[in-house]
Amino acid sequence: MPESPIAHPNPTPKSVHRLSVATAAATLFLIFVGGTVTSNDAGLAVPDWPTTFGENMFLYHPRNWVGDVFFEHGHRLTGASVGLIAICLAVWTQRCDPRPAVRRFAWALLAAVVVQGVMGGIRVNERSIAFAVVHGCFAQLFFAAAVWMMVITSAAWFDAVEAPATPVPRWWMGVCVATPVVVFGQLVAGAIYRHLHVGLAWHVGGAILVTIVVSVIVMWVSGEHADRLLLLRLVKWLGAILVIQLTIGVAAYVATSAADPTGEATFWQWFIPSLHVAVGALVLAFSAALALGVYKLMGSDSRRRTTRSSDHMVPMGSSP
C-alpha cells in the first residue's frame, strides 16, 4: 500500500507569511512602477537624491507631481513603502519565527532593500546608465528572494513531503537551478536592450532558450512527477506565465517600434513594456521557487531513505 503523507505542522505564524506575501506583492508593483520610469525615459526627471528638488522626498507637494516627475517620484515613494514593509517583516520574523535561518533571511531581505535604494540614488546622482541596468536587474533578484520568503513561510512548504513520490534524480536539481540562471540572463539582456537600445538579437535568443528549458521541465514534471503536487503546481504556473510573457514581449516590441522617439509615449507604449518587465520578474521568481521546491523534496527523499535504511538494520548480536 502507498505511504500516507506525513503531517508537518507549520511553526511560522500566519502573520509572518502574510507580511511575506505583502513584501512580494509590493515589490512586484514596484518593479512595474520602475518599468514605467524607464518606458517614459523619466529616470532623471528628479535630478537629486535622497531629496526631491532639494526638498524632503516625503513632503514634496503632490501638485508638483506632473509629467515625468510623477513617474520618478512615485517610484521613489513606492520603493520607500517596500522598505517599510521589509522592516516590519524582519522585525516580526525575528520575534515570531523559531527558525534561525528564516530570521536571518528576513534581515538579509531588509539589507537588500537598502542596497537597492542606494543603487537607485547613485544612478540619479551619477547620471549612470550602467547603474540603471544594475538597479533594474537587482530588483528582479530581490523579488525572487521575496517570493522565496513567501514560500518558506507558507503551509505548503511544510506539506511538501508527499509520500508516493518517484525519487527526484540529483542531476535534475542542477537543471532546475540552472533555469533561473538562464532566466536571469535573459532579463539582463532585456534590461540592456531597454536602457541602451542594443542587443535585441540576444534578447530574442534568450527568450527562445528560456522557452526550451522551461518546456523540457514542464514535460518532465508532468510526465514523471505528476504525484509531486508542489512541483506540478509550480511548473503549471511557470509555463502559463511564460506564455503570457512571450505574448506581452511581442506586443511590447510592436508598441515601442511604433513610438515617436521625439514625442511622449502613449499609454500603451509605456504600459505594455512595463508590464513585460513585471511579468519577467514573475518568470524568474517561479523558476527560482521551482528550484527551491526540488531542493526541499530531494531533502525529504533523502531523509525518507535514511529512515528506511535504519528501520531495516539488524542490531548486532541479534539473529537475522
N, C-alpha and C positions, 0 to 999 in steps of 0.2 A: 504493500500500500504506500502511496506517496506520503511524504512527511507533511505535517501541518505547519503552517507558518508560525514562527516564534514571535511572541509579542515583546516589543521593546519599548517601555514607557519613555516618553519624551521628557527629559529633565529640564528643558527650556520653557519658561513661562510663555504663554501666548502673546503677552505684551512685547516681549523681545522680538518674536517673529513678526509681529505687526509693524514694529519700528523698522525691522529689516526690509519688509515689503515697501514701507513708505520711503526708505532711503533709495531703494532700487527704482521705484516709480518716479520719484523726484529727479533722480539722476537721468533717467531716460528722457524726461521732459526737458531737463537742462541741455542734454545733447541736441535735442530738436531745436531749442532756442539758440544754442550755439551755431547750429547749422543755418539758421535764418540770418545770423550776423554775417557769415561767410557768403551766403547766397546774395545778400544785399550789399556786399563789399563795405560793411559798416564796422569793421574791426577797429578802425582808428577814428570813429565818429566822436568818441570821447578821448581826448589826447593825453589824459593823465591818469595815474593810478597810484595809490588807492583812493584819491579824491576824484570828484567828478567836476571838471571845470573849476577846480580849486575849492569846491565845497565838499562837505561831508556827504559821502555817497548815499547814506540812508536818509538824508534830509533834503536831497535835491528835489526841487518842487516839480510836481507832475506836469505843470503847464509847460515846462521846458522839454518834456519827453516828446519831441516831434522829429519826424523824418528818421534818419539813420540812428539818431541818438536813442530813439525808442528801442531799437533792437539791441544796441550795445549796452545801454544802461539796464534794460530789462534782463539781459544776460547776466550782468553782474549781480543784480538783486536775486535772481534765481539761484546763482551759484552760492550766494551767502545763505540762502534758505536751505540748500542742500548741506552746507556746512553746519548749520544749526541742528538739523535733523541728525547728522552724523555725530555731533556732540551728545545729543540725547541717547542715541543708540549705544555709544561707547560707555557712557556712564551707567545706563540701565543694564547693559550686558554685564558690566563689571559687578554690579550689585546682585543680579538675579541668576546668571547662567553659571552652573557649577563647573563647567569645563574650562580649564585654564587656556587651552589653545583657542577656543572661541572668543574668550575675553581679549586675548592678545590680538586676534584677528580684527575685532571691532576697533581697537585702538589703532591698528595699522590702517584701517579704512579712514579714520579721522585724520591721521598723519598724511595720507594720500590726498585728502581733500585740501589740506593746507598747501601741499606741494603744488597741486593743480592750480589753486588760486594764485600762488606766487608766479607760476609759469605764465599764467594769463596776464598778470601785471607786467612781467618782463617783456612779454610780446608787445604790449602797448608802449611802454616807456622806451624800449629799444627799437621800435618800429620794425620788428623782426618777423619776416615771413617764416623763417625756419622754426622759430618758437611757436608760431601759429600752427604749423603742422604737428609739432611735438605735443602741443597743448591739446589739439583735437584727438590725436591718437591715444594719449594718456587717458583722456576722458572715456574712451572705449574700454580700456583696460580696467579703469575704476568701476565702470558699470558691470563688467563681468564679475569683478570681485564682490560687488554689492549683491549680485544675484547668487553667488556662492554663499554669502552670509544668509541670504533668504532661504536657500536650500538646506543648509546645515542646521537651521533653527526650526525647520518645519517638521510636522509629524511624519510626512512621507519619508524623510531621511531615516527615521527610526523604524519605519515599516518596510524598509527596502530589503530586509533579509527574507527573501521569499524562498520557500522550501523546494519546489520541484526542480527548478533551475538546472539547466545544462551549464556545466562549468564554462567560464569565460576564458578563452585562451590568453596567455600572457602577452603574446605578440599583438593582440588586438588592443591592449592597453596603449601600446606605442602608437597605433593607428589613431585611436581616439584622442590621445594627447597631441598628435601632430595636426589634427583637424583644426582646433582653434588657432594654432600657429599659422596654418595656411590662411585661415580666415583673416587673422590679424594682418598678415602680409598684404592681403587684398585691400583691407581698409587703409593701410598706409599708402598703397598705390592710389586709392581713391582720394585720400587727403592731398597727396602731391598734385594730382590732376586738378582738384578743385582750387588749390591755392596758387599753383604755378602754371596751370594750363598746359602741362606736358605729361606724357606717359599714358595716353588713352589706350594704346595697344596693350600696355602692361596691365591696366585695369580690366580690360576686356578678357585678356588671357587669364588673369587671376579669377575672374568670375567663372570661366569655364572650368578651371582646376577645382575651385571650391564645389561647383556643381557635381563634378565627377566624384570627388571624395565623399561628399555628403550622400550622394545616391548610392554608392557602394555600402556605406554604413547603414543607411536605411534598409536596403535589401538584406544585408547580413542580419541585422537585429530582427527584422520582420520574419525572416525565414528560419533562423537558427535559435533565436532567443525570444520568441513571442511569449514565453512563460515569464519573462522578466518584465513585469508591468512597469517598473520605473524606467528602464531603458526604452521600452516600447513607446511610452508616453513622450519621452524626451525626443526620440527620433521623429515621431509623427509631427510634433510641434516644429522641430528643426526643419524638416522637409517642407512643411507648409509655409513657414516664414521665409525660407529660401526662395520658393516660387514667387511669393509676394514681392520679395526684394528684387528679384530679376525683372519682374514686370515694372516695378517702380523705377528701376535703373534705366530701362528703355525709355520710359516716359520722361525721366529727368533729362536724358540726353536730347530727346526731341524738344523739350521745353527750353533748355538752355541754348540749343542750336538756333532757335528762332528768336532769341533775345537780341535786342539792340544794344551793342556794347557801349554806346554813348548815352543811353537813356536809363530810366529807372526800370527795375524788373517788375513785371506784372505779378499778381498774386500767385498764379500757378508757376511762374518761373522761379519764385523763391520758395514756395511751399513744397513743391514736389521734390526738388533736390534735398531740402532739409529733412523731409520725411525719409528719403533714401538713406541719409546718414543715420537717422534714428533706428530704422529697421535693420541696417547693417550692424548696429550695436546689439540688436536682439539676436542676430545670427551668431555673432561672437559669443554672447552670453549663453545661449543654448548649447553651442558646441562645447564651451567650457564646462557647463553643467553636466553634459553627457560624459565628458572625461572624468569628472568628479564622481558621477554615478557608477561608472565602470570600476573606478578605484575602490569605491565603497563595496560593491558587490564582489570584487575579487578578494577583498579582505574577508568578507563573510564566507566565501567559498573556502578560503584557506583555514579559517577558524573551524569551519564545519568538518573539513578533512582531518584536522588535528584532533578534534573531539572524537571522531570515529576511530582514528588510529589508536587513541588512548583507551577507548572502550574495548578494543579487540586485543589489547596487550594482555599477555598471560603473566600473572605475578610469578616471581621467582620462587621456586620451592613448591609450586602447586602443580598438579597433574594436568596435562592438556585435556 
